[in-house]
Amino acid sequence: MTSTFIRHELKAFWRSKNTGKTIVVRVVMALLVLYLLAVVFVLGFSMNIILEKVFPKDDLVVSFCGILLLYFLSDLFTRLQLQELPTLRVQPYLQLPVKRNSLVRYLAFTSLLSVFNLWPFILFVPFILKVIAADSGNLTAAAFIVSLAELTVFNNYLSLYIKRKSNLNGWIFLIAAAAIILIGLSDFYFHFFSIRKISYLFFGHLITQPALALLPVLLCAIMYYLNFLFLKENLYLEELGSRKAGKYKSSTEYPLLSRFGSAGDLAANEIKLVLRNKRSKSALIMGLFFLLYGLLFYGKPGLPGSDGFKVFVGMFMTGIFIINYGQFMFSWQASHFDGLLVSKIKFTDFLKGKYLLFTIISTVFFLLTTPYVYFGWKTILIHFVMYLWNIGVNTTMVLFFANRNYRRIDLSRGAAFNWEGVSGNQWILSLPLIITPYIIYTPFALFNHAYIGLALIALTGLAFIVTRSFWIKKLEADFYTKRYTIAEGFRNK
């Protein structure tokens, strides 16, 4: 059956109306991948030299064993961001005498045809053959290669399992990504433990006990079985239809949002859009990354640490989602924008939903920055001032520019190397969002009255929040003059 599935996939590819465009994209991507593979190949053959320079006090094999777990953690995080889920239009086969096990095995097989599964062999096998095989023998070298292969496959199926579960509950993806980030911070920033030492506990003992290579084999088998069960349970037509509909029986599953009426429903739907689609989810992930932005500057000698710079950092950490996600309003709804125009939804509620979404996420981001109180209460005060500015002024400015964005975004496409919807408007939008608070703050800071500047920024943000209904009416009137131009732009694929 595998050959039949491959033949059907090839026919579907060549008969697609976008075949020419897809071939060009794939050729460009193939050239980029070949270049990266060549770079990794050079790094692999220079691994012993690199390790000697990075860890001059450690034995070469010890330092090699120590970095392997670091590699697989970063590999898992990268896969969660970039690796595509293997797809097959299973519905036609479900009505035919095709065993579901065959469908599941085909999906499991095609997931192994990922370029991510090549990196560890090109990067680490040259070192294993040159150093470990020479020092410890061929059996130990074979044990290392088997362990690398099985851990690579384990990462492959683990990332796919997380991403498939995330399609049902977007929080699973965020929890998994946050867990990997916290593990990294616990080692490199807080120094709670050493990932290198934990890595050596396994790979170091692998040198004297090659039979330990069976442990990654067991982990790989368990992860494959979990994927197999999950896919098999979700290959039924009723699973794809009625049960899912029953599971998501309300547009508002967040009790906090239900009290906001129609605007709460729209905000809840937008949250689901963010969590379920790769492109929009990447905007949220980037926002979480920017929460670490302050660690690069705060409390480090020789780096910018003035209050003016904290205004910039605070605005980005509490408002990066508004800037990054908001610059593509209303492109996220491009595929069903015509439906919104003729629906019974009031555009006033639509705008209120956007305000509510930005307020909720910016509030969460501000709360996540509270540990920066370690660098002083004034730091948190500045973050709070910029939080008010973001949910008041920047949100309004983003929605104003949204009425001038006519480029669609296809949510079915991945986030990696996807420039759809990007234009010069995004760069123009970023400038006033960044510069405007400094127009208020800088004159007072120059004359040593920084607190007055911060107070005026906070008051301006509060004024926009209090007068939000006024700005919504202005934005609504502006939208009605441009709605057909926006809709026409979204129709152009």
Contacts in CASP RR format, 6 or more apart in sequence:
PFRMAT RR
TARGET T0000
AUTHOR 0000-0000-0000
METHOD contacts of the structure
MODEL  1
MTSTFIRHELKAFWRSKNTGKTIVVRVVMALLVLYLLAVVFVLGFSMNII
LEKVFPKDDLVVSFCGILLLYFLSDLFTRLQLQELPTLRVQPYLQLPVKR
NSLVRYLAFTSLLSVFNLWPFILFVPFILKVIAADSGNLTAAAFIVSLAE
LTVFNNYLSLYIKRKSNLNGWIFLIAAAAIILIGLSDFYFHFFSIRKISY
LFFGHLITQPALALLPVLLCAIMYYLNFLFLKENLYLEELGSRKAGKYKS
STEYPLLSRFGSAGDLAANEIKLVLRNKRSKSALIMGLFFLLYGLLFYGK
PGLPGSDGFKVFVGMFMTGIFIINYGQFMFSWQASHFDGLLVSKIKFTDF
LKGKYLLFTIISTVFFLLTTPYVYFGWKTILIHFVMYLWNIGVNTTMVLF
FANRNYRRIDLSRGAAFNWEGVSGNQWILSLPLIITPYIIYTPFALFNHA
YIGLALIALTGLAFIVTRSFWIKKLEADFYTKRYTIAEGFRNK
1 98 0 8 1.000
1 99 0 8 1.000
1 102 0 8 1.000
1 106 0 8 1.000
2 102 0 8 1.000
2 105 0 8 1.000
2 106 0 8 1.000
2 109 0 8 1.000
5 88 0 8 1.000
5 103 0 8 1.000
5 106 0 8 1.000
9 88 0 8 1.000
12 89 0 8 1.000
13 19 0 8 1.000
13 22 0 8 1.000
16 22 0 8 1.000
29 417 0 8 1.000
33 115 0 8 1.000
37 115 0 8 1.000
37 118 0 8 1.000
37 122 0 8 1.000
40 119 0 8 1.000
40 122 0 8 1.000
40 123 0 8 1.000
41 122 0 8 1.000
43 50 0 8 1.000
43 123 0 8 1.000
44 122 0 8 1.000
44 123 0 8 1.000
44 124 0 8 1.000
44 126 0 8 1.000
44 127 0 8 1.000
45 126 0 8 1.000
47 64 0 8 1.000
47 123 0 8 1.000
47 124 0 8 1.000
47 126 0 8 1.000
47 127 0 8 1.000
48 60 0 8 1.000
48 127 0 8 1.000
48 130 0 8 1.000
48 131 0 8 1.000
51 58 0 8 1.000
51 60 0 8 1.000
51 63 0 8 1.000
51 64 0 8 1.000
51 67 0 8 1.000
52 60 0 8 1.000
54 63 0 8 1.000
55 63 0 8 1.000
60 131 0 8 1.000
61 131 0 8 1.000
61 132 0 8 1.000
61 135 0 8 1.000
61 204 0 8 1.000
61 207 0 8 1.000
62 200 0 8 1.000
62 204 0 8 1.000
64 127 0 8 1.000
64 131 0 8 1.000
64 132 0 8 1.000
64 203 0 8 1.000
65 199 0 8 1.000
65 200 0 8 1.000
65 203 0 8 1.000
65 204 0 8 1.000
65 206 0 8 1.000
65 207 0 8 1.000
66 195 0 8 1.000
66 196 0 8 1.000
66 197 0 8 1.000
66 199 0 8 1.000
66 200 0 8 1.000
66 203 0 8 1.000
67 196 0 8 1.000
67 199 0 8 1.000
68 124 0 8 1.000
68 148 0 8 1.000
68 199 0 8 1.000
68 203 0 8 1.000
69 195 0 8 1.000
69 196 0 8 1.000
69 198 0 8 1.000
69 199 0 8 1.000
69 202 0 8 1.000
69 203 0 8 1.000
70 195 0 8 1.000
70 196 0 8 1.000
70 199 0 8 1.000
71 120 0 8 1.000
71 123 0 8 1.000
71 124 0 8 1.000
72 151 0 8 1.000
72 152 0 8 1.000
72 155 0 8 1.000
73 180 0 8 1.000
73 183 0 8 1.000
73 184 0 8 1.000
73 195 0 8 1.000
75 116 0 8 1.000
75 119 0 8 1.000
75 120 0 8 1.000
75 152 0 8 1.000
75 155 0 8 1.000
76 155 0 8 1.000
76 158 0 8 1.000
76 159 0 8 1.000
76 180 0 8 1.000
77 177 0 8 1.000
77 180 0 8 1.000
77 181 0 8 1.000
78 116 0 8 1.000
79 116 0 8 1.000
79 155 0 8 1.000
79 156 0 8 1.000
79 159 0 8 1.000
80 159 0 8 1.000
80 162 0 8 1.000
80 163 0 8 1.000
80 173 0 8 1.000
80 176 0 8 1.000
80 177 0 8 1.000
80 180 0 8 1.000
81 282 0 8 1.000
81 285 0 8 1.000
81 415 0 8 1.000
81 416 0 8 1.000
82 116 0 8 1.000
82 415 0 8 1.000
82 416 0 8 1.000
83 114 0 8 1.000
83 116 0 8 1.000
83 156 0 8 1.000
83 159 0 8 1.000
83 160 0 8 1.000
83 163 0 8 1.000
84 114 0 8 1.000
84 414 0 8 1.000
85 111 0 8 1.000
85 160 0 8 1.000
85 163 0 8 1.000
85 164 0 8 1.000
86 107 0 8 1.000
86 110 0 8 1.000
86 111 0 8 1.000
86 160 0 8 1.000
88 103 0 8 1.000
88 106 0 8 1.000
88 107 0 8 1.000
88 110 0 8 1.000
90 103 0 8 1.000
90 235 0 8 1.000
91 237 0 8 1.000
91 240 0 8 1.000
93 103 0 8 1.000
94 100 0 8 1.000
94 235 0 8 1.000
94 236 0 8 1.000
94 237 0 8 1.000
100 232 0 8 1.000
100 235 0 8 1.000
101 232 0 8 1.000
103 231 0 8 1.000
103 235 0 8 1.000
104 228 0 8 1.000
104 231 0 8 1.000
104 232 0 8 1.000
104 235 0 8 1.000
105 228 0 8 1.000
107 231 0 8 1.000
108 157 0 8 1.000
108 224 0 8 1.000
108 227 0 8 1.000
108 228 0 8 1.000
108 231 0 8 1.000
111 156 0 8 1.000
111 157 0 8 1.000
111 160 0 8 1.000
112 153 0 8 1.000
112 156 0 8 1.000
114 156 0 8 1.000
116 152 0 8 1.000
116 155 0 8 1.000
116 156 0 8 1.000
117 152 0 8 1.000
117 153 0 8 1.000
117 156 0 8 1.000
120 148 0 8 1.000
120 149 0 8 1.000
120 151 0 8 1.000
120 152 0 8 1.000
121 145 0 8 1.000
121 148 0 8 1.000
121 149 0 8 1.000
121 152 0 8 1.000
124 144 0 8 1.000
124 148 0 8 1.000
125 145 0 8 1.000
125 148 0 8 1.000
128 141 0 8 1.000
128 144 0 8 1.000
128 145 0 8 1.000
129 141 0 8 1.000
132 140 0 8 1.000
132 141 0 8 1.000
132 144 0 8 1.000
132 207 0 8 1.000
133 140 0 8 1.000
133 141 0 8 1.000
136 207 0 8 1.000
139 210 0 8 1.000
140 206 0 8 1.000
140 207 0 8 1.000
140 210 0 8 1.000
142 210 0 8 1.000
142 213 0 8 1.000
143 206 0 8 1.000
143 210 0 8 1.000
143 211 0 8 1.000
143 212 0 8 1.000
143 213 0 8 1.000
144 203 0 8 1.000
144 206 0 8 1.000
144 213 0 8 1.000
146 213 0 8 1.000
146 216 0 8 1.000
146 217 0 8 1.000
147 203 0 8 1.000
147 206 0 8 1.000
147 212 0 8 1.000
147 213 0 8 1.000
147 216 0 8 1.000
150 213 0 8 1.000
150 216 0 8 1.000
150 217 0 8 1.000
150 219 0 8 1.000
150 220 0 8 1.000
151 216 0 8 1.000
151 219 0 8 1.000
151 220 0 8 1.000
153 220 0 8 1.000
153 223 0 8 1.000
153 224 0 8 1.000
154 216 0 8 1.000
154 219 0 8 1.000
154 220 0 8 1.000
154 223 0 8 1.000
157 220 0 8 1.000
157 223 0 8 1.000
157 224 0 8 1.000
157 226 0 8 1.000
157 227 0 8 1.000
158 223 0 8 1.000
160 227 0 8 1.000
161 223 0 8 1.000
161 226 0 8 1.000
161 227 0 8 1.000
161 230 0 8 1.000
162 172 0 8 1.000
162 173 0 8 1.000
162 176 0 8 1.000
163 173 0 8 1.000
164 227 0 8 1.000
164 230 0 8 1.000
164 231 0 8 1.000
165 172 0 8 1.000
165 230 0 8 1.000
166 172 0 8 1.000
166 173 0 8 1.000
166 176 0 8 1.000
166 275 0 8 1.000
167 276 0 8 1.000
168 247 0 8 1.000
170 275 0 8 1.000
170 276 0 8 1.000
170 281 0 8 1.000
171 275 0 8 1.000
173 275 0 8 1.000
173 281 0 8 1.000
174 275 0 8 1.000
174 284 0 8 1.000
174 285 0 8 1.000
174 288 0 8 1.000
177 285 0 8 1.000
177 288 0 8 1.000
178 288 0 8 1.000
181 288 0 8 1.000
181 292 0 8 1.000
183 195 0 8 1.000
184 195 0 8 1.000
185 292 0 8 1.000
186 192 0 8 1.000
186 193 0 8 1.000
187 193 0 8 1.000
187 194 0 8 1.000
187 195 0 8 1.000
189 295 0 8 1.000
202 212 0 8 1.000
202 215 0 8 1.000
205 212 0 8 1.000
206 212 0 8 1.000
206 213 0 8 1.000
233 239 0 8 1.000
234 240 0 8 1.000
251 265 0 8 1.000
251 268 0 8 1.000
251 269 0 8 1.000
252 258 0 8 1.000
252 261 0 8 1.000
252 264 0 8 1.000
252 265 0 8 1.000
252 268 0 8 1.000
253 268 0 8 1.000
254 268 0 8 1.000
254 271 0 8 1.000
257 264 0 8 1.000
257 265 0 8 1.000
257 267 0 8 1.000
257 268 0 8 1.000
257 356 0 8 1.000
258 264 0 8 1.000
260 267 0 8 1.000
260 352 0 8 1.000
260 353 0 8 1.000
260 356 0 8 1.000
262 345 0 8 1.000
262 346 0 8 1.000
262 349 0 8 1.000
263 349 0 8 1.000
263 352 0 8 1.000
263 353 0 8 1.000
263 355 0 8 1.000
263 356 0 8 1.000
264 352 0 8 1.000
264 353 0 8 1.000
264 356 0 8 1.000
266 345 0 8 1.000
266 349 0 8 1.000
266 350 0 8 1.000
266 352 0 8 1.000
266 353 0 8 1.000
266 354 0 8 1.000
266 356 0 8 1.000
267 353 0 8 1.000
267 354 0 8 1.000
267 356 0 8 1.000
267 357 0 8 1.000
267 360 0 8 1.000
270 332 0 8 1.000
270 353 0 8 1.000
270 354 0 8 1.000
270 357 0 8 1.000
271 357 0 8 1.000
271 360 0 8 1.000
273 280 0 8 1.000
273 332 0 8 1.000
273 411 0 8 1.000
274 280 0 8 1.000
274 281 0 8 1.000
274 283 0 8 1.000
274 284 0 8 1.000
274 325 0 8 1.000
275 281 0 8 1.000
275 284 0 8 1.000
277 411 0 8 1.000
277 412 0 8 1.000
278 413 0 8 1.000
278 414 0 8 1.000
278 415 0 8 1.000
279 409 0 8 1.000
279 411 0 8 1.000
279 413 0 8 1.000
279 414 0 8 1.000
279 415 0 8 1.000
279 418 0 8 1.000
280 325 0 8 1.000
280 332 0 8 1.000
280 411 0 8 1.000
281 415 0 8 1.000
282 415 0 8 1.000
283 321 0 8 1.000
283 324 0 8 1.000
283 325 0 8 1.000
284 321 0 8 1.000
284 325 0 8 1.000
284 361 0 8 1.000
286 320 0 8 1.000
286 324 0 8 1.000
287 320 0 8 1.000
287 321 0 8 1.000
287 324 0 8 1.000
287 365 0 8 1.000
290 316 0 8 1.000
290 317 0 8 1.000
290 320 0 8 1.000
291 317 0 8 1.000
291 365 0 8 1.000
291 368 0 8 1.000
291 369 0 8 1.000
293 313 0 8 1.000
293 316 0 8 1.000
293 317 0 8 1.000
294 313 0 8 1.000
294 317 0 8 1.000
294 372 0 8 1.000
296 303 0 8 1.000
297 303 0 8 1.000
297 304 0 8 1.000
297 305 0 8 1.000
297 309 0 8 1.000
297 313 0 8 1.000
298 305 0 8 1.000
298 310 0 8 1.000
298 313 0 8 1.000
298 372 0 8 1.000
298 375 0 8 1.000
298 379 0 8 1.000
299 305 0 8 1.000
299 375 0 8 1.000
307 378 0 8 1.000
307 382 0 8 1.000
307 445 0 8 1.000
307 450 0 8 1.000
307 454 0 8 1.000
308 438 0 8 1.000
308 441 0 8 1.000
308 445 0 8 1.000
308 450 0 8 1.000
310 378 0 8 1.000
310 379 0 8 1.000
310 382 0 8 1.000
310 383 0 8 1.000
311 382 0 8 1.000
311 385 0 8 1.000
311 386 0 8 1.000
311 437 0 8 1.000
311 438 0 8 1.000
311 441 0 8 1.000
311 454 0 8 1.000
311 457 0 8 1.000
312 434 0 8 1.000
314 369 0 8 1.000
314 382 0 8 1.000
314 383 0 8 1.000
314 386 0 8 1.000
315 386 0 8 1.000
315 389 0 8 1.000
315 390 0 8 1.000
315 394 0 8 1.000
315 434 0 8 1.000
315 437 0 8 1.000
316 323 0 8 1.000
317 365 0 8 1.000
317 369 0 8 1.000
317 383 0 8 1.000
318 362 0 8 1.000
318 365 0 8 1.000
318 366 0 8 1.000
318 369 0 8 1.000
318 383 0 8 1.000
318 386 0 8 1.000
318 387 0 8 1.000
318 390 0 8 1.000
319 362 0 8 1.000
319 365 0 8 1.000
319 386 0 8 1.000
319 387 0 8 1.000
319 390 0 8 1.000
319 394 0 8 1.000
320 365 0 8 1.000
321 358 0 8 1.000
321 361 0 8 1.000
321 362 0 8 1.000
321 365 0 8 1.000
322 358 0 8 1.000
322 361 0 8 1.000
322 362 0 8 1.000
322 390 0 8 1.000
322 391 0 8 1.000
322 394 0 8 1.000
322 395 0 8 1.000
322 398 0 8 1.000
323 394 0 8 1.000
323 398 0 8 1.000
323 429 0 8 1.000
323 430 0 8 1.000
323 433 0 8 1.000
325 332 0 8 1.000
326 358 0 8 1.000
326 398 0 8 1.000
326 402 0 8 1.000
327 398 0 8 1.000
327 401 0 8 1.000
327 405 0 8 1.000
327 425 0 8 1.000
327 426 0 8 1.000
327 429 0 8 1.000
327 430 0 8 1.000
328 405 0 8 1.000
328 409 0 8 1.000
328 421 0 8 1.000
328 426 0 8 1.000
329 354 0 8 1.000
329 398 0 8 1.000
329 399 0 8 1.000
329 401 0 8 1.000
329 402 0 8 1.000
329 405 0 8 1.000
330 337 0 8 1.000
330 402 0 8 1.000
330 405 0 8 1.000
330 486 0 8 1.000
331 405 0 8 1.000
331 407 0 8 1.000
331 408 0 8 1.000
331 409 0 8 1.000
331 421 0 8 1.000
331 490 0 8 1.000
332 409 0 8 1.000
332 411 0 8 1.000
333 340 0 8 1.000
334 408 0 8 1.000
334 409 0 8 1.000
334 410 0 8 1.000
334 490 0 8 1.000
335 408 0 8 1.000
335 410 0 8 1.000
335 411 0 8 1.000
335 490 0 8 1.000
337 486 0 8 1.000
337 487 0 8 1.000
337 490 0 8 1.000
338 487 0 8 1.000
338 490 0 8 1.000
338 491 0 8 1.000
340 350 0 8 1.000
341 483 0 8 1.000
341 487 0 8 1.000
347 476 0 8 1.000
347 479 0 8 1.000
347 480 0 8 1.000
348 472 0 8 1.000
348 473 0 8 1.000
348 476 0 8 1.000
351 399 0 8 1.000
351 472 0 8 1.000
351 475 0 8 1.000
351 476 0 8 1.000
352 472 0 8 1.000
354 395 0 8 1.000
354 399 0 8 1.000
355 391 0 8 1.000
355 395 0 8 1.000
355 399 0 8 1.000
355 468 0 8 1.000
355 472 0 8 1.000
358 390 0 8 1.000
358 391 0 8 1.000
358 395 0 8 1.000
358 398 0 8 1.000
359 391 0 8 1.000
359 395 0 8 1.000
362 387 0 8 1.000
362 390 0 8 1.000
362 391 0 8 1.000
363 387 0 8 1.000
363 391 0 8 1.000
366 383 0 8 1.000
366 384 0 8 1.000
366 387 0 8 1.000
369 380 0 8 1.000
369 383 0 8 1.000
370 380 0 8 1.000
372 379 0 8 1.000
372 380 0 8 1.000
372 383 0 8 1.000
373 379 0 8 1.000
373 380 0 8 1.000
381 454 0 8 1.000
382 454 0 8 1.000
384 458 0 8 1.000
385 454 0 8 1.000
385 457 0 8 1.000
385 458 0 8 1.000
386 437 0 8 1.000
386 457 0 8 1.000
388 457 0 8 1.000
388 458 0 8 1.000
388 461 0 8 1.000
388 462 0 8 1.000
388 465 0 8 1.000
389 437 0 8 1.000
389 457 0 8 1.000
389 458 0 8 1.000
389 460 0 8 1.000
389 461 0 8 1.000
391 461 0 8 1.000
391 465 0 8 1.000
392 461 0 8 1.000
392 462 0 8 1.000
392 464 0 8 1.000
392 465 0 8 1.000
392 468 0 8 1.000
393 436 0 8 1.000
393 437 0 8 1.000
393 460 0 8 1.000
393 461 0 8 1.000
393 464 0 8 1.000
394 433 0 8 1.000
396 464 0 8 1.000
396 468 0 8 1.000
396 471 0 8 1.000
396 475 0 8 1.000
397 429 0 8 1.000
397 432 0 8 1.000
397 433 0 8 1.000
397 436 0 8 1.000
398 429 0 8 1.000
398 433 0 8 1.000
399 475 0 8 1.000
400 475 0 8 1.000
400 478 0 8 1.000
401 425 0 8 1.000
401 428 0 8 1.000
401 429 0 8 1.000
403 475 0 8 1.000
403 478 0 8 1.000
403 479 0 8 1.000
403 482 0 8 1.000
403 486 0 8 1.000
404 425 0 8 1.000
404 482 0 8 1.000
405 425 0 8 1.000
405 486 0 8 1.000
406 485 0 8 1.000
406 486 0 8 1.000
406 488 0 8 1.000
406 489 0 8 1.000
406 490 0 8 1.000
407 420 0 8 1.000
407 421 0 8 1.000
407 422 0 8 1.000
407 423 0 8 1.000
407 425 0 8 1.000
407 489 0 8 1.000
408 420 0 8 1.000
408 421 0 8 1.000
408 489 0 8 1.000
408 490 0 8 1.000
408 491 0 8 1.000
408 492 0 8 1.000
408 493 0 8 1.000
409 420 0 8 1.000
409 421 0 8 1.000
410 420 0 8 1.000
410 493 0 8 1.000
413 420 0 8 1.000
437 457 0 8 1.000
440 453 0 8 1.000
440 456 0 8 1.000
440 457 0 8 1.000
440 460 0 8 1.000
441 450 0 8 1.000
441 453 0 8 1.000
441 454 0 8 1.000
441 456 0 8 1.000
441 457 0 8 1.000
444 450 0 8 1.000
444 452 0 8 1.000
444 453 0 8 1.000
444 456 0 8 1.000
445 453 0 8 1.000
464 471 0 8 1.000
479 486 0 8 1.000
END
